[in-house]
Amino acid sequence: MLLRRPPPITAEPGPNTKKIVSWNLLRRTGAAVDCLVALIEQERPDFLLMQEATKEIAALTKRVGGVYAWAQLPGRIHGPAMWSPTPWPNPPEIVTLPPGVLIDRVCQVLDTGEFGVANVHLSHGQVLNRRQLRRIESHLPPRAAVLGDYNIVGPALLPGFRDVGPRRPTHAMVDVLPLRLDRCLVRGLVCHERRVLPRGLSDHHPIVVHLSPAPEGVPSVGRLRGMAEAVGRLRRAGARGASGRRGRPSAKGSETSSQ
């Protein structure tokens, strides 16, 4: 019996759909205000989330207007920052995260009135950064998105959230090993579009997502795609098992193995 992939069920983009761009700027040696102005003029985002922003990035509002908030990391020259062309209901909340050995980290959480947005730059420790995600989740409303530089390898393992960000690598470690460090996890939201943009002067690529609240009873494409991928893995595993059984001798003798 063949399992058929269910047709995707999506909510159409509407007036509540928000375009969000997230970019790790690479502190003082990477993307500067001119780069951000060009990005805003090209993409016209509703929210621009930045990691490793320095105090100089505050000049952005003099060039393009809008509202801006920066959360400097303790003892560092950089931190997460948010920009929007229109005022938000309240300034972003600064959430202190479980600290690492070298860097104490914070994140920004903004309640847009329709859903929450968390701007993150997590630690490199693969246990610690998942603990940090759980701390962030406790500050989010039921509908929420968590975007930024996760520094995570493998699944984020945040219960109730789906990874809807681009699947392409966004960073190359020592310019050799491609990694998908910049991600978007959502709860109660639908992702209508996702893209990776050119890297520019940073060592990370910006990512773009279009998000809107998911109507009651309408699952997101991300969940259905994940189910379909799981079914596909089961099919492939079954096919490999059947192939192995066909190659196994029926009488006593040496068994063959494929490499």
C-alpha positions in Angstrom: 0.0 0.0 0.0 1.4 3.3 -1.1 1.2 6.3 1.2 0.2 9.5 -0.7 1.6 12.9 0.2 -1.2 15.0 1.5 -1.9 18.2 -0.5 -0.4 21.3 1.1 -2.9 23.4 3.1 -1.9 27.0 3.4 -3.4 30.3 4.4 -3.2 32.9 1.7 -1.0 35.9 2.4 -3.0 38.8 3.7 -2.8 42.2 5.4 -1.4 40.5 8.5 1.6 39.0 6.6 4.9 40.4 7.7 8.2 40.3 5.8 11.1 39.8 8.2 14.8 40.0 7.3 17.5 38.7 9.7 21.2 39.3 9.2 24.4 38.7 11.3 26.4 41.8 10.4 29.9 40.7 11.6 30.6 43.5 14.1 32.8 46.4 12.9 34.4 44.6 9.9 31.3 43.4 8.2 28.1 45.1 6.9 27.7 48.7 7.9 24.9 51.3 7.6 25.3 51.7 3.9 24.8 48.0 3.4 21.6 48.1 5.6 20.2 51.1 3.7 20.7 49.2 0.4 19.1 46.1 1.9 16.1 48.0 3.2 15.6 49.8 -0.1 15.7 46.5 -2.0 13.6 44.3 0.3 11.3 46.8 2.1 10.9 44.6 5.2 8.4 45.1 8.0 11.1 44.1 10.4 14.9 44.0 10.1 16.6 41.9 12.8 20.4 42.2 13.2 23.0 40.4 15.2 26.5 41.7 16.1 25.3 45.3 15.6 27.5 48.0 17.0 26.5 51.4 18.3 27.3 52.9 14.8 24.3 51.1 13.4 22.0 53.5 15.2 22.7 56.0 12.4 20.4 53.9 10.3 17.3 55.9 11.3 18.9 59.1 10.1 19.1 57.6 6.7 15.8 55.7 6.3 13.7 56.8 9.3 11.7 54.2 11.3 12.4 53.0 14.8 15.4 51.2 16.1 16.4 49.3 19.3 19.8 47.9 20.3 20.7 45.6 23.2 24.5 45.6 23.8 25.9 42.4 25.2 27.6 42.8 28.6 31.3 43.7 28.0 31.0 43.5 24.2 30.9 46.1 21.5 28.0 44.4 19.8 24.5 43.0 20.3 21.2 42.3 18.7 19.2 45.1 17.1 15.8 45.6 15.5 14.5 48.1 13.0 11.0 48.8 11.6 9.7 51.4 9.3 6.7 52.0 11.6 6.5 52.4 15.4 5.9 49.2 17.4 3.4 49.1 20.2 6.1 48.8 22.9 9.9 48.7 22.7 11.5 45.1 22.5 11.9 43.3 25.8 15.5 42.4 26.6 15.7 38.8 27.8 18.9 37.6 29.6 19.9 34.1 28.5 21.8 31.4 30.3 25.5 32.5 30.0 28.3 30.8 28.2 31.9 30.5 29.3 33.1 33.6 27.4 30.0 35.6 26.5 26.9 36.6 28.4 24.1 36.8 25.9 20.7 38.5 25.6 18.0 38.5 23.1 15.2 40.9 22.0 11.5 39.9 22.1 9.0 42.2 20.4 5.3 41.8 20.6 3.9 43.1 17.3 0.3 42.9 18.5 -0.3 40.0 16.0 2.6 37.7 17.1 5.9 37.8 18.9 9.3 38.1 17.3 12.5 37.1 19.0 15.9 38.2 17.7 18.5 35.8 18.8 22.3 35.2 18.6 22.8 32.0 20.5 25.9 30.5 22.0 28.1 27.9 20.3 27.6 25.2 22.9 25.1 22.7 21.5 23.4 22.0 24.8 23.6 25.6 26.0 22.1 27.1 22.9 19.1 24.8 23.2 18.7 25.8 26.9 18.7 29.4 25.7 15.9 28.7 23.3 13.8 27.3 26.1 14.4 30.5 28.1 13.3 32.6 25.1 10.2 30.5 24.6 9.0 31.3 28.1 8.8 35.0 27.1 6.8 34.5 23.9 3.1 34.8 23.2 1.2 31.8 21.7 2.0 32.9 18.1 5.7 33.6 17.7 8.7 33.5 15.5 12.4 33.1 16.6 14.9 34.3 14.1 18.6 34.9 14.0 22.0 33.2 14.3 21.3 30.0 16.1 24.9 28.6 16.0 23.0 25.2 16.1 24.1 22.1 14.2 21.1 19.7 13.7 17.5 20.2 14.9 16.8 23.0 17.3 14.5 20.7 19.5 12.2 23.5 20.6 8.8 21.8 21.4 5.8 23.3 19.7 7.9 25.1 17.1 8.6 24.3 13.4 11.6 25.2 11.4 10.3 27.2 8.4 13.5 29.1 7.4 15.5 28.6 4.3 17.2 25.2 3.9 20.3 26.5 2.2 23.6 27.1 4.1 23.9 30.7 5.4 27.5 30.6 6.7 30.8 28.9 5.8 33.0 28.0 8.7 36.6 29.1 7.8 35.2 29.6 4.3 35.1 25.8 3.8 32.3 24.0 5.8 28.8 25.3 4.8 26.4 25.5 7.7 22.7 26.6 8.1 23.2 28.7 11.2 20.6 31.4 10.5 17.1 30.0 11.0 13.5 30.8 11.7 11.3 28.7 14.0 7.6 29.5 14.3 4.6 28.6 16.5 1.0 29.4 15.3 2.3 31.1 12.1 2.4 30.2 8.4 5.4 30.9 6.3 4.5 31.9 2.8 8.0 32.5 1.4 11.6 32.0 2.5 14.8 33.0 0.8 18.6 33.4 1.4 20.0 36.7 0.1 23.6 37.4 -1.1 26.1 37.6 1.7 27.6 41.0 1.0 30.3 42.2 3.4 29.3 39.9 6.3 30.3 36.3 6.9 26.6 35.4 7.1 23.9 35.5 4.5 20.7 37.4 5.4 17.5 35.3 5.4 14.0 36.5 4.5 10.6 35.0 5.6 7.0 36.1 5.0 4.9 35.2 8.0 1.3 35.5 9.0 -0.9 34.1 11.8 -2.2 30.6 11.1 -6.0 30.4 11.0 -7.5 28.0 13.5 -7.5 24.5 12.2 -5.2 25.2 9.3 -1.8 23.4 9.7 1.2 25.1 8.2 3.1 24.0 5.1 6.1 23.3 7.3 4.3 20.6 9.3 3.0 18.9 6.2 6.3 19.1 4.5 7.9 17.5 7.6 5.4 14.7 7.5 6.0 14.1 3.8 9.8 14.0 4.4 9.3 11.5 7.2 7.2 9.3 4.9 9.9 9.6 2.2 12.5 8.4 4.6 10.4 5.4 5.6 9.9 4.5 1.9 13.6 4.7 1.2 14.4 2.6 4.3 11.8 0.1 3.2 13.3 0.0 -0.3 16.8 -0.6 1.1 15.5 -3.4 3.3 13.7 -5.1 0.4 16.8 -4.8 -1.7 18.9 -6.4 1.0 16.4 -9.3 1.4 16.5 -9.9 -2.4 20.3 -10.1 -2.3 20.4 -12.5 0.7 21.1 -16.1 -0.2 18.3 -18.5 0.5 20.6 -21.4 1.5 23.4 -21.6 3.9 26.5 -19.8 2.8 28.4 -16.5 3.1 26.2 -13.4 3.1 26.9 -10.5 0.8 27.0 -6.9 2.0 26.9 -3.6 0.1 29.3 -0.8 0.9 
